[in-house]
């Protein structure tokens, strides 16, 4: 059974109309019917994930990679995978990659420690050559209107970023926060997009003494349905 047939089957089981799915995705019902019939062969991850969430299953189940209990289904013709190419917490699939959804980013807590991984998120194969990736769920309203509470961020693990980019930052060993980075000659500012929050300014000395550390650059924001 292909992905379109699985979507149609689950949709009917749950009593969800194609119109309801289309409304959540901001598209039209005709597009949903075309996915179900297989008229559109490639389904973007940005479409697959919201549909799976609405239907109460995982993207992996819709793609046939997992059963209804979340167990992996071996591919018919598996290709050998180089274990040194990606961290062990990454699962590589034909048309998408599963990256770890972390419970937190905090000093002294390894990003990919088993106890820190609370789930997984699927990303486009376009990110295959990108360095280590992880996902985080946003908490709070400091980054609205662009990022809302509950949104999921796709983050590239790195220790620096350019001025103006959205980053995940650890301050004084606390859990990571998401801010826009602004660099100055004598320090940095971490800026909230919500004007109700004042920017946080740190001198070069404070960056070293607290410390203030960039632990990732935001590549993608996935809004919750």
Secondary structure, DSSP 4 states (H G I P E B T S, - for coil): --HHHHHHHHHHHTT--HHHHHHHHTS-HHHHHHHHHTSS----HHHHHHHHHHHTS-HHHHHTSB-TTSPBPPPTTPPP--TTTS-TT-EE-SSEEEEEEES---TTS-TT-GGGEEEEEEEEGGGTTSS-EEEEE--SSTTTTTS-TT-EEEEE--S---TT-EEEEEETTPPPEEEEEEEETTEEEEE-SSTTSPPEEEEHHHHHHHTEEEEEEEEEEE---
